């Protein structure tokens, strides 16, 4: 996975995600999946980026 690409259609500030661009606040994926952990989501905190992958530590 090359996270040097910055998809300017997907803004992202989650720097501890493996897919976060190294130098800009964008995702390096072509597309993401947004989902929910609730049966009836009604507010923003009910949604999740299901493309999130935690960065591996050195």
C-alpha distance matrix in Angstrom:
0.0 3.8 6.2 9.0 9.7 12.5 13.6 17.2 18.3 16.5 18.0 16.8 18.3 16.7 15.4 14.9 12.2 8.6 7.9 10.7 10.8 12.0 15.4 16.3 17.0 14.7 11.8 8.7 8.9 11.5 13.6 14.2 16.9 19.8 22.3 25.1 26.5 30.0 32.4 33.7 31.4 33.6 31.9 28.5 27.9 28.1 24.8 21.3 17.7 16.8 13.0 13.3 11.4 13.1 11.8 12.9 15.9 16.5
3.8 0.0 3.8 5.5 6.6 9.9 11.8 15.2 16.9 15.6 16.7 15.9 17.4 16.4 14.7 15.1 12.8 9.6 8.3 9.9 8.7 9.6 12.6 13.7 15.1 12.9 10.8 7.3 8.9 11.3 14.1 15.2 18.4 21.1 23.9 26.8 28.4 31.9 34.3 35.3 32.8 34.6 32.6 29.0 28.7 29.3 25.9 22.6 18.9 18.7 14.9 14.9 13.5 14.8 12.9 14.4 16.9 17.1
6.2 3.8 0.0 3.8 5.3 7.5 9.9 12.9 14.8 13.1 13.6 12.5 13.7 13.0 11.2 12.1 10.1 7.5 5.9 6.4 5.0 6.2 9.3 10.2 11.4 9.6 7.8 5.1 7.9 11.0 13.3 13.9 17.2 19.3 22.3 25.0 26.6 30.0 32.7 33.4 30.6 32.2 29.9 26.2 25.9 26.8 23.6 20.3 16.8 17.2 13.6 13.0 12.1 13.0 11.2 13.4 15.7 16.4
9.0 5.5 3.8 0.0 3.8 6.4 9.7 12.2 14.9 13.9 14.1 13.7 14.8 15.0 12.9 14.6 13.1 11.0 9.3 8.6 5.5 5.9 7.7 9.0 11.3 9.9 9.4 6.8 10.1 12.4 15.2 16.5 20.0 22.0 25.2 27.9 29.8 33.0 35.7 36.2 33.2 34.5 32.1 28.3 28.3 29.5 26.2 23.2 19.7 20.5 16.9 16.4 15.8 16.4 14.3 16.4 18.2 18.4
9.7 6.6 5.3 3.8 0.0 3.8 6.4 9.2 11.7 11.3 12.3 12.8 14.8 15.4 14.2 16.1 14.0 12.3 9.5 9.1 6.3 8.5 9.6 9.4 11.0 8.6 7.9 5.0 7.8 9.3 12.4 14.2 17.9 20.1 23.6 26.6 28.8 31.8 34.3 34.5 31.6 32.8 30.6 26.9 27.4 28.3 24.8 22.1 18.5 19.4 15.9 16.1 16.2 17.6 16.2 18.7 20.9 21.5
12.5 9.9 7.5 6.4 3.8 0.0 3.8 5.8 8.7 8.3 8.9 9.9 12.1 13.5 12.9 15.5 13.6 12.8 9.7 8.2 5.6 8.6 8.7 7.0 8.0 5.4 5.9 5.0 8.0 9.2 11.6 13.1 16.8 18.4 22.0 24.9 27.3 30.0 32.6 32.5 29.3 30.2 27.8 24.1 24.9 26.1 22.7 20.3 16.9 18.5 15.3 15.5 16.4 17.8 16.8 19.8 21.9 23.0
13.6 11.8 9.9 9.7 6.4 3.8 0.0 3.8 5.4 5.7 7.6 9.6 12.8 14.2 14.6 17.0 14.5 14.1 10.5 9.7 8.4 11.9 12.1 9.8 9.5 5.9 5.7 5.5 6.7 6.6 8.6 10.6 14.3 16.0 19.7 22.8 25.6 28.1 30.3 30.0 27.0 27.9 25.8 22.3 23.4 24.3 20.7 18.7 15.3 16.9 14.0 15.0 16.6 18.6 18.4 21.6 24.1 25.5
17.2 15.2 12.9 12.2 9.2 5.8 3.8 0.0 3.8 5.4 6.4 9.5 12.4 14.7 15.5 18.4 16.5 16.7 13.3 11.6 10.2 13.4 12.6 9.4 8.8 6.1 7.7 8.8 10.1 9.8 11.0 12.7 16.1 17.0 20.7 23.5 26.5 28.6 30.9 30.2 26.9 27.3 25.0 21.5 23.1 24.3 20.9 19.5 16.5 18.7 16.4 17.2 19.1 20.8 20.8 24.2 26.3 27.9
18.3 16.9 14.8 14.9 11.7 8.7 5.4 3.8 0.0 3.8 6.4 9.7 13.3 15.3 16.8 19.4 17.0 17.6 13.9 13.0 12.6 16.1 15.8 12.5 10.9 8.0 8.5 10.0 10.0 8.9 8.9 10.5 13.5 14.3 18.0 20.9 24.1 26.0 28.0 27.2 24.0 24.4 22.5 19.3 21.2 22.0 18.5 17.4 14.7 16.9 15.0 16.4 18.9 21.1 21.7 25.2 27.7 29.6
16.5 15.6 13.1 13.9 11.3 8.3 5.7 5.4 3.8 0.0 3.8 6.3 10.1 11.7 13.5 15.9 13.5 14.5 11.0 10.0 10.5 14.1 14.3 11.1 8.8 5.7 5.6 8.3 8.3 8.5 7.8 8.2 11.1 11.6 15.3 18.1 21.1 23.2 25.5 24.9 21.7 22.3 20.2 16.7 18.1 19.1 15.6 14.1 11.2 13.6 11.8 12.8 15.5 17.5 18.4 21.9 24.5 26.7
18.0 16.7 13.6 14.1 12.3 8.9 7.6 6.4 6.4 3.8 0.0 3.8 7.0 9.5 11.4 14.3 12.7 14.4 11.5 9.3 9.8 12.9 12.4 9.0 5.9 4.3 6.2 9.6 10.8 11.9 11.3 11.0 13.5 13.3 16.7 18.8 21.5 23.6 26.2 25.5 22.0 22.2 19.6 15.9 17.1 18.8 15.7 14.3 11.9 14.9 13.4 13.3 15.9 17.2 17.8 21.5 23.5 25.8
16.8 15.9 12.5 13.7 12.8 9.9 9.6 9.5 9.7 6.3 3.8 0.0 3.8 5.7 7.9 10.6 9.4 11.6 9.4 6.9 8.5 11.3 11.4 8.6 5.1 4.7 5.6 9.4 10.8 13.0 12.2 10.9 13.2 12.7 15.8 17.6 19.7 22.1 25.1 24.7 21.2 21.7 18.9 15.1 15.4 17.3 14.4 12.5 10.1 13.2 11.7 10.6 13.0 13.8 14.5 18.3 20.2 22.6
18.3 17.4 13.7 14.8 14.8 12.1 12.8 12.4 13.3 10.1 7.0 3.8 0.0 3.8 5.7 8.9 9.1 11.9 10.8 7.7 9.3 10.9 10.8 8.6 5.2 7.0 8.5 11.8 13.8 16.4 15.8 14.2 16.1 15.3 17.8 19.0 20.6 22.9 26.2 25.9 22.4 22.7 19.4 15.7 15.4 17.9 15.6 13.7 11.9 15.0 13.8 11.8 13.6 13.3 13.7 17.4 18.7 21.2
16.7 16.4 13.0 15.0 15.4 13.5 14.2 14.7 15.3 11.7 9.5 5.7 3.8 0.0 3.8 5.6 5.8 9.2 9.0 6.7 9.6 10.9 12.0 10.8 8.0 8.9 8.9 11.8 13.4 16.5 15.6 13.5 15.0 14.3 16.4 17.4 18.5 21.3 24.7 24.9 21.6 22.5 19.4 15.8 14.7 16.8 14.6 12.0 10.2 12.8 11.6 8.9 10.3 9.7 10.5 14.1 15.5 18.4
15.4 14.7 11.2 12.9 14.2 12.9 14.6 15.5 16.8 13.5 11.4 7.9 5.7 3.8 0.0 3.8 5.4 7.9 8.6 5.8 8.0 8.1 9.5 9.4 7.9 9.4 9.5 11.5 13.9 17.3 17.2 15.6 17.5 17.5 19.7 20.8 21.7 24.7 28.1 28.5 25.3 26.2 23.2 19.6 18.4 20.4 18.2 15.4 13.3 15.3 13.5 10.6 10.8 9.3 8.7 12.1 13.0 15.4
14.9 15.1 12.1 14.6 16.1 15.5 17.0 18.4 19.4 15.9 14.3 10.6 8.9 5.6 3.8 0.0 3.8 6.5 8.6 7.4 10.3 10.2 12.5 12.9 11.6 12.4 11.5 13.0 14.8 18.4 18.1 16.0 17.5 17.5 19.2 20.1 20.4 23.7 27.1 28.0 25.1 26.4 23.6 20.2 18.4 20.1 18.1 14.9 13.1 14.3 12.7 9.2 8.5 6.0 5.6 8.9 10.0 12.9
12.2 12.8 10.1 13.1 14.0 13.6 14.5 16.5 17.0 13.5 12.7 9.4 9.1 5.8 5.4 3.8 0.0 3.8 5.3 5.4 9.0 10.1 12.8 12.8 11.3 10.9 9.0 10.2 11.3 15.0 14.6 12.5 14.1 14.7 16.6 18.0 18.7 22.1 25.4 26.3 23.5 25.2 22.8 19.3 17.8 19.0 16.4 13.0 10.4 11.3 9.1 6.0 5.4 4.7 5.3 9.1 11.4 14.3
8.6 9.6 7.5 11.0 12.3 12.8 14.1 16.7 17.6 14.5 14.4 11.6 11.9 9.2 7.9 6.5 3.8 0.0 3.8 5.7 8.4 9.3 12.7 13.3 12.7 11.7 9.2 9.0 10.1 13.9 14.3 12.9 14.8 16.3 18.4 20.3 21.1 24.7 27.7 28.9 26.3 28.2 26.0 22.5 21.2 22.0 19.2 15.6 12.6 12.6 9.7 7.4 5.4 5.5 4.4 7.6 10.5 12.8
7.9 8.3 5.9 9.3 9.5 9.7 10.5 13.3 13.9 11.0 11.5 9.4 10.8 9.0 8.6 8.6 5.3 3.8 0.0 3.8 6.4 8.8 11.8 11.6 10.8 8.8 5.8 5.4 6.5 10.3 10.8 9.9 12.5 14.3 16.9 19.4 20.8 24.2 27.0 27.9 25.2 26.9 24.8 21.2 20.6 21.3 18.1 14.7 11.2 11.6 8.2 7.2 6.9 8.5 8.2 11.4 14.3 16.3
10.7 9.9 6.4 8.6 9.1 8.2 9.7 11.6 13.0 10.0 9.3 6.9 7.7 6.7 5.8 7.4 5.4 5.7 3.8 0.0 3.8 6.3 8.6 8.1 7.2 6.1 4.7 5.8 8.3 11.8 12.4 11.6 14.4 15.4 18.3 20.4 22.0 25.1 28.1 28.6 25.5 26.8 24.2 20.5 20.0 21.3 18.3 15.3 12.1 13.5 10.7 9.1 9.4 9.9 9.2 12.7 14.8 16.8
10.8 8.7 5.0 5.5 6.3 5.6 8.4 10.2 12.6 10.5 9.8 8.5 9.3 9.6 8.0 10.3 9.0 8.4 6.4 3.8 0.0 3.8 5.7 5.6 6.5 5.6 5.5 5.3 9.0 12.0 13.5 13.7 17.0 18.3 21.4 23.7 25.5 28.6 31.5 31.8 28.6 29.7 27.1 23.3 23.1 24.6 21.5 18.7 15.4 16.9 13.8 12.7 12.8 13.2 11.8 14.8 16.6 17.8
12.0 9.6 6.2 5.9 8.5 8.6 11.9 13.4 16.1 14.1 12.9 11.3 10.9 10.9 8.1 10.2 10.1 9.3 8.8 6.3 3.8 0.0 3.8 6.2 8.3 8.8 9.3 8.8 12.4 15.5 17.2 17.3 20.4 21.6 24.5 26.6 28.0 31.2 34.3 34.7 31.5 32.5 29.7 25.9 25.4 27.1 24.3 21.4 18.3 19.7 16.7 15.0 14.4 13.8 11.5 14.0 14.9 15.6
15.4 12.6 9.3 7.7 9.6 8.7 12.1 12.6 15.8 14.3 12.4 11.4 10.8 12.0 9.5 12.5 12.8 12.7 11.8 8.6 5.7 3.8 0.0 3.8 7.0 8.6 10.5 10.7 14.5 17.1 18.8 19.1 22.3 23.1 26.2 28.2 29.8 32.7 35.9 35.9 32.5 33.0 30.0 26.2 26.1 28.2 25.4 22.9 20.1 22.0 19.2 17.6 17.5 16.9 14.8 17.4 18.0 18.6
16.3 13.7 10.2 9.0 9.4 7.0 9.8 9.4 12.5 11.1 9.0 8.6 8.6 10.8 9.4 12.9 12.8 13.3 11.6 8.1 5.6 6.2 3.8 0.0 3.8 5.6 8.5 9.7 13.2 15.4 16.8 17.0 20.2 20.7 24.0 26.0 28.0 30.6 33.6 33.3 29.9 30.2 27.2 23.4 23.7 25.8 23.0 20.9 18.1 20.5 17.9 16.7 17.4 17.4 16.0 19.1 20.2 21.3
17.0 15.1 11.4 11.3 11.0 8.0 9.5 8.8 10.9 8.8 5.9 5.1 5.2 8.0 7.9 11.6 11.3 12.7 10.8 7.2 6.5 8.3 7.0 3.8 0.0 3.8 7.0 9.6 12.5 14.7 15.2 14.8 17.6 17.7 20.8 22.7 24.7 27.1 30.2 29.7 26.2 26.4 23.4 19.6 20.0 22.2 19.5 17.5 15.0 17.8 15.7 14.4 15.8 16.0 15.4 18.9 20.2 22.0
14.7 12.9 9.6 9.9 8.6 5.4 5.9 6.1 8.0 5.7 4.3 4.7 7.0 8.9 9.4 12.4 10.9 11.7 8.8 6.1 5.6 8.8 8.6 5.6 3.8 0.0 3.8 6.5 9.0 10.9 11.5 11.7 14.8 15.4 18.9 21.2 23.5 26.1 28.9 28.6 25.2 25.8 23.1 19.4 20.0 21.6 18.4 16.3 13.3 15.7 13.3 12.8 14.5 15.5 15.3 18.8 20.7 22.5
11.8 10.8 7.8 9.4 7.9 5.9 5.7 7.7 8.5 5.6 6.2 5.6 8.5 8.9 9.5 11.5 9.0 9.2 5.8 4.7 5.5 9.3 10.5 8.5 7.0 3.8 0.0 3.8 5.6 8.2 8.7 8.6 11.9 13.2 16.6 19.2 21.5 24.3 27.0 27.1 24.0 25.1 22.8 19.1 19.5 20.5 17.1 14.5 11.1 12.8 10.0 9.9 11.5 13.2 13.3 16.8 19.2 21.2
8.7 7.3 5.1 6.8 5.0 5.0 5.5 8.8 10.0 8.3 9.6 9.4 11.8 11.8 11.5 13.0 10.2 9.0 5.4 5.8 5.3 8.8 10.7 9.7 9.6 6.5 3.8 0.0 3.8 6.8 8.7 9.7 13.3 15.4 18.7 21.6 23.8 26.9 29.4 29.7 26.9 28.3 26.2 22.6 22.8 23.6 20.1 17.2 13.5 14.4 10.9 11.3 11.9 13.8 13.3 16.3 19.0 20.4
8.9 8.9 7.9 10.1 7.8 8.0 6.7 10.1 10.0 8.3 10.8 10.8 13.8 13.4 13.9 14.8 11.3 10.1 6.5 8.3 9.0 12.4 14.5 13.2 12.5 9.0 5.6 3.8 0.0 3.8 5.4 6.8 10.3 13.0 16.3 19.6 22.0 25.0 27.1 27.7 25.1 26.8 25.2 21.8 22.2 22.3 18.6 15.8 12.1 12.3 8.8 10.4 11.4 14.2 14.5 17.4 20.5 22.3
11.5 11.3 11.0 12.4 9.3 9.2 6.6 9.8 8.9 8.5 11.9 13.0 16.4 16.5 17.3 18.4 15.0 13.9 10.3 11.8 12.0 15.5 17.1 15.4 14.7 10.9 8.2 6.8 3.8 0.0 3.8 7.1 10.6 13.5 16.9 20.5 23.3 25.9 27.7 28.0 25.6 27.2 25.9 22.7 23.7 23.5 19.7 17.4 13.8 14.0 11.0 13.4 14.8 17.8 18.3 21.1 24.3 25.9
13.6 14.1 13.3 15.2 12.4 11.6 8.6 11.0 8.9 7.8 11.3 12.2 15.8 15.6 17.2 18.1 14.6 14.3 10.8 12.4 13.5 17.2 18.8 16.8 15.2 11.5 8.7 8.7 5.4 3.8 0.0 3.8 7.0 9.9 13.3 16.9 19.8 22.3 24.0 24.2 21.9 23.6 22.6 19.6 20.6 20.1 16.3 14.2 10.9 11.0 8.7 11.7 13.8 17.1 18.4 21.4 24.7 26.8
14.2 15.2 13.9 16.5 14.2 13.1 10.6 12.7 10.5 8.2 11.0 10.9 14.2 13.5 15.6 16.0 12.5 12.9 9.9 11.6 13.7 17.3 19.1 17.0 14.8 11.7 8.6 9.7 6.8 7.1 3.8 0.0 3.8 6.5 9.9 13.4 16.2 18.8 20.7 21.1 18.7 20.7 19.6 16.6 17.2 16.7 12.9 10.5 7.2 7.3 5.5 8.6 11.3 14.7 16.6 19.7 23.0 25.5
16.9 18.4 17.2 20.0 17.9 16.8 14.3 16.1 13.5 11.1 13.5 13.2 16.1 15.0 17.5 17.5 14.1 14.8 12.5 14.4 17.0 20.4 22.3 20.2 17.6 14.8 11.9 13.3 10.3 10.6 7.0 3.8 0.0 3.8 6.5 10.1 13.0 15.5 17.1 17.8 15.8 18.1 17.5 15.0 15.5 14.2 10.5 8.5 6.1 5.3 5.6 8.9 12.0 15.4 17.9 20.9 24.2 27.1
19.8 21.1 19.3 22.0 20.1 18.4 16.0 17.0 14.3 11.6 13.3 12.7 15.3 14.3 17.5 17.5 14.7 16.3 14.3 15.4 18.3 21.6 23.1 20.7 17.7 15.4 13.2 15.4 13.0 13.5 9.9 6.5 3.8 0.0 3.8 7.1 10.4 12.6 14.4 14.6 12.3 14.4 13.7 11.3 12.0 10.6 6.9 5.7 4.6 5.5 7.5 9.6 13.2 16.1 19.0 22.1 25.2 28.3
22.3 23.9 22.3 25.2 23.6 22.0 19.7 20.7 18.0 15.3 16.7 15.8 17.8 16.4 19.7 19.2 16.6 18.4 16.9 18.3 21.4 24.5 26.2 24.0 20.8 18.9 16.6 18.7 16.3 16.9 13.3 9.9 6.5 3.8 0.0 3.8 7.1 9.1 10.8 11.5 9.7 12.6 12.6 11.0 11.1 8.6 5.7 5.3 6.4 6.1 9.4 11.1 14.4 17.0 20.4 23.2 26.2 29.6
25.1 26.8 25.0 27.9 26.6 24.9 22.8 23.5 20.9 18.1 18.8 17.6 19.0 17.4 20.8 20.1 18.0 20.3 19.4 20.4 23.7 26.6 28.2 26.0 22.7 21.2 19.2 21.6 19.6 20.5 16.9 13.4 10.1 7.1 3.8 0.0 3.8 5.5 7.8 8.7 6.9 10.2 10.4 9.6 9.0 5.8 4.4 5.4 8.3 8.4 12.1 12.9 16.0 18.1 21.6 24.3 27.0 30.6
26.5 28.4 26.6 29.8 28.8 27.3 25.6 26.5 24.1 21.1 21.5 19.7 20.6 18.5 21.7 20.4 18.7 21.1 20.8 22.0 25.5 28.0 29.8 28.0 24.7 23.5 21.5 23.8 22.0 23.3 19.8 16.2 13.0 10.4 7.1 3.8 0.0 3.8 6.9 8.9 8.0 11.4 11.7 11.4 9.5 6.3 6.8 7.3 10.4 10.0 13.7 13.9 16.4 17.9 21.7 24.0 26.5 30.2
30.0 31.9 30.0 33.0 31.8 30.0 28.1 28.6 26.0 23.2 23.6 22.1 22.9 21.3 24.7 23.7 22.1 24.7 24.2 25.1 28.6 31.2 32.7 30.6 27.1 26.1 24.3 26.9 25.0 25.9 22.3 18.8 15.5 12.6 9.1 5.5 3.8 0.0 3.8 5.4 5.4 8.9 10.1 11.1 9.7 6.1 8.0 9.9 13.4 13.3 17.1 17.4 20.1 21.6 25.3 27.7 30.1 33.8
32.4 34.3 32.7 35.7 34.3 32.6 30.3 30.9 28.0 25.5 26.2 25.1 26.2 24.7 28.1 27.1 25.4 27.7 27.0 28.1 31.5 34.3 35.9 33.6 30.2 28.9 27.0 29.4 27.1 27.7 24.0 20.7 17.1 14.4 10.8 7.8 6.9 3.8 0.0 3.8 6.3 9.6 12.1 13.6 13.0 9.3 10.8 13.0 16.1 15.7 19.4 20.3 23.0 24.8 28.5 30.8 33.4 37.0
33.7 35.3 33.4 36.2 34.5 32.5 30.0 30.2 27.2 24.9 25.5 24.7 25.9 24.9 28.5 28.0 26.3 28.9 27.9 28.6 31.8 34.7 35.9 33.3 29.7 28.6 27.1 29.7 27.7 28.0 24.2 21.1 17.8 14.6 11.5 8.7 8.9 5.4 3.8 0.0 3.8 6.4 9.5 11.8 12.0 8.6 10.4 13.5 16.7 17.0 20.7 21.5 24.6 26.4 30.0 32.6 35.1 38.7
31.4 32.8 30.6 33.2 31.6 29.3 27.0 26.9 24.0 21.7 22.0 21.2 22.4 21.6 25.3 25.1 23.5 26.3 25.2 25.5 28.6 31.5 32.5 29.9 26.2 25.2 24.0 26.9 25.1 25.6 21.9 18.7 15.8 12.3 9.7 6.9 8.0 5.4 6.3 3.8 0.0 3.8 6.1 8.0 8.5 5.4 7.2 10.7 14.0 15.0 18.5 19.1 22.4 24.0 27.5 30.4 32.8 36.4
33.6 34.6 32.2 34.5 32.8 30.2 27.9 27.3 24.4 22.3 22.2 21.7 22.7 22.5 26.2 26.4 25.2 28.2 26.9 26.8 29.7 32.5 33.0 30.2 26.4 25.8 25.1 28.3 26.8 27.2 23.6 20.7 18.1 14.4 12.6 10.2 11.4 8.9 9.6 6.4 3.8 0.0 3.8 7.1 8.6 6.9 9.0 12.8 16.0 17.7 20.9 21.3 24.8 26.2 29.5 32.5 34.7 38.3
31.9 32.6 29.9 32.1 30.6 27.8 25.8 25.0 22.5 20.2 19.6 18.9 19.4 19.4 23.2 23.6 22.8 26.0 24.8 24.2 27.1 29.7 30.0 27.2 23.4 23.1 22.8 26.2 25.2 25.9 22.6 19.6 17.5 13.7 12.6 10.4 11.7 10.1 12.1 9.5 6.1 3.8 0.0 3.8 5.7 5.7 7.7 11.3 14.4 16.8 19.7 19.6 23.1 24.1 27.2 30.3 32.3 35.9
28.5 29.0 26.2 28.3 26.9 24.1 22.3 21.5 19.3 16.7 15.9 15.1 15.7 15.8 19.6 20.2 19.3 22.5 21.2 20.5 23.3 25.9 26.2 23.4 19.6 19.4 19.1 22.6 21.8 22.7 19.6 16.6 15.0 11.3 11.0 9.6 11.4 11.1 13.6 11.8 8.0 7.1 3.8 0.0 3.9 5.3 5.7 8.7 11.4 14.2 16.7 16.5 20.0 21.0 23.9 27.2 29.2 32.7
27.9 28.7 25.9 28.3 27.4 24.9 23.4 23.1 21.2 18.1 17.1 15.4 15.4 14.7 18.4 18.4 17.8 21.2 20.6 20.0 23.1 25.4 26.1 23.7 20.0 20.0 19.5 22.8 22.2 23.7 20.6 17.2 15.5 12.0 11.1 9.0 9.5 9.7 13.0 12.0 8.5 8.6 5.7 3.9 0.0 3.8 5.4 7.7 10.9 13.4 16.1 15.2 18.4 18.9 22.0 25.0 26.8 30.4
28.1 29.3 26.8 29.5 28.3 26.1 24.3 24.3 22.0 19.1 18.8 17.3 17.9 16.8 20.4 20.1 19.0 22.0 21.3 21.3 24.6 27.1 28.2 25.8 22.2 21.6 20.5 23.6 22.3 23.5 20.1 16.7 14.2 10.6 8.6 5.8 6.3 6.1 9.3 8.6 5.4 6.9 5.7 5.3 3.8 0.0 3.8 6.8 10.5 12.2 15.5 15.2 18.4 19.5 22.9 25.8 27.9 31.6
24.8 25.9 23.6 26.2 24.8 22.7 20.7 20.9 18.5 15.6 15.7 14.4 15.6 14.6 18.2 18.1 16.4 19.2 18.1 18.3 21.5 24.3 25.4 23.0 19.5 18.4 17.1 20.1 18.6 19.7 16.3 12.9 10.5 6.9 5.7 4.4 6.8 8.0 10.8 10.4 7.2 9.0 7.7 5.7 5.4 3.8 0.0 3.8 7.1 9.1 12.1 12.3 15.8 17.4 20.7 23.8 26.2 29.7
21.3 22.6 20.3 23.2 22.1 20.3 18.7 19.5 17.4 14.1 14.3 12.5 13.7 12.0 15.4 14.9 13.0 15.6 14.7 15.3 18.7 21.4 22.9 20.9 17.5 16.3 14.5 17.2 15.8 17.4 14.2 10.5 8.5 5.7 5.3 5.4 7.3 9.9 13.0 13.5 10.7 12.8 11.3 8.7 7.7 6.8 3.8 0.0 3.8 5.7 8.7 8.6 12.0 13.7 17.1 20.1 22.7 26.2
17.7 18.9 16.8 19.7 18.5 16.9 15.3 16.5 14.7 11.2 11.9 10.1 11.9 10.2 13.3 13.1 10.4 12.6 11.2 12.1 15.4 18.3 20.1 18.1 15.0 13.3 11.1 13.5 12.1 13.8 10.9 7.2 6.1 4.6 6.4 8.3 10.4 13.4 16.1 16.7 14.0 16.0 14.4 11.4 10.9 10.5 7.1 3.8 0.0 3.8 5.4 5.7 9.5 11.8 14.8 18.0 20.9 24.1
16.8 18.7 17.2 20.5 19.4 18.5 16.9 18.7 16.9 13.6 14.9 13.2 15.0 12.8 15.3 14.3 11.3 12.6 11.6 13.5 16.9 19.7 22.0 20.5 17.8 15.7 12.8 14.4 12.3 14.0 11.0 7.3 5.3 5.5 6.1 8.4 10.0 13.3 15.7 17.0 15.0 17.7 16.8 14.2 13.4 12.2 9.1 5.7 3.8 0.0 3.8 5.4 8.4 11.4 14.6 17.3 20.5 23.8
13.0 14.9 13.6 16.9 15.9 15.3 14.0 16.4 15.0 11.8 13.4 11.7 13.8 11.6 13.5 12.7 9.1 9.7 8.2 10.7 13.8 16.7 19.2 17.9 15.7 13.3 10.0 10.9 8.8 11.0 8.7 5.5 5.6 7.5 9.4 12.1 13.7 17.1 19.4 20.7 18.5 20.9 19.7 16.7 16.1 15.5 12.1 8.7 5.4 3.8 0.0 3.8 6.4 9.9 12.4 15.3 18.7 21.5
13.3 14.9 13.0 16.4 16.1 15.5 15.0 17.2 16.4 12.8 13.3 10.6 11.8 8.9 10.6 9.2 6.0 7.4 7.2 9.1 12.7 15.0 17.6 16.7 14.4 12.8 9.9 11.3 10.4 13.4 11.7 8.6 8.9 9.6 11.1 12.9 13.9 17.4 20.3 21.5 19.1 21.3 19.6 16.5 15.2 15.2 12.3 8.6 5.7 5.4 3.8 0.0 3.8 6.5 9.4 12.4 15.5 18.7
11.4 13.5 12.1 15.8 16.2 16.4 16.6 19.1 18.9 15.5 15.9 13.0 13.6 10.3 10.8 8.5 5.4 5.4 6.9 9.4 12.8 14.4 17.5 17.4 15.8 14.5 11.5 11.9 11.4 14.8 13.8 11.3 12.0 13.2 14.4 16.0 16.4 20.1 23.0 24.6 22.4 24.8 23.1 20.0 18.4 18.4 15.8 12.0 9.5 8.4 6.4 3.8 0.0 3.8 6.5 9.0 12.4 15.4
13.1 14.8 13.0 16.4 17.6 17.8 18.6 20.8 21.1 17.5 17.2 13.8 13.3 9.7 9.3 6.0 4.7 5.5 8.5 9.9 13.2 13.8 16.9 17.4 16.0 15.5 13.2 13.8 14.2 17.8 17.1 14.7 15.4 16.1 17.0 18.1 17.9 21.6 24.8 26.4 24.0 26.2 24.1 21.0 18.9 19.5 17.4 13.7 11.8 11.4 9.9 6.5 3.8 0.0 3.8 6.4 9.2 12.6
11.8 12.9 11.2 14.3 16.2 16.8 18.4 20.8 21.7 18.4 17.8 14.5 13.7 10.5 8.7 5.6 5.3 4.4 8.2 9.2 11.8 11.5 14.8 16.0 15.4 15.3 13.3 13.3 14.5 18.3 18.4 16.6 17.9 19.0 20.4 21.6 21.7 25.3 28.5 30.0 27.5 29.5 27.2 23.9 22.0 22.9 20.7 17.1 14.8 14.6 12.4 9.4 6.5 3.8 0.0 3.8 6.4 9.4
12.9 14.4 13.4 16.4 18.7 19.8 21.6 24.2 25.2 21.9 21.5 18.3 17.4 14.1 12.1 8.9 9.1 7.6 11.4 12.7 14.8 14.0 17.4 19.1 18.9 18.8 16.8 16.3 17.4 21.1 21.4 19.7 20.9 22.1 23.2 24.3 24.0 27.7 30.8 32.6 30.4 32.5 30.3 27.2 25.0 25.8 23.8 20.1 18.0 17.3 15.3 12.4 9.0 6.4 3.8 0.0 3.8 6.5
15.9 16.9 15.7 18.2 20.9 21.9 24.1 26.3 27.7 24.5 23.5 20.2 18.7 15.5 13.0 10.0 11.4 10.5 14.3 14.8 16.6 14.9 18.0 20.2 20.2 20.7 19.2 19.0 20.5 24.3 24.7 23.0 24.2 25.2 26.2 27.0 26.5 30.1 33.4 35.1 32.8 34.7 32.3 29.2 26.8 27.9 26.2 22.7 20.9 20.5 18.7 15.5 12.4 9.2 6.4 3.8 0.0 3.8
16.5 17.1 16.4 18.4 21.5 23.0 25.5 27.9 29.6 26.7 25.8 22.6 21.2 18.4 15.4 12.9 14.3 12.8 16.3 16.8 17.8 15.6 18.6 21.3 22.0 22.5 21.2 20.4 22.3 25.9 26.8 25.5 27.1 28.3 29.6 30.6 30.2 33.8 37.0 38.7 36.4 38.3 35.9 32.7 30.4 31.6 29.7 26.2 24.1 23.8 21.5 18.7 15.4 12.6 9.4 6.5 3.8 0.0
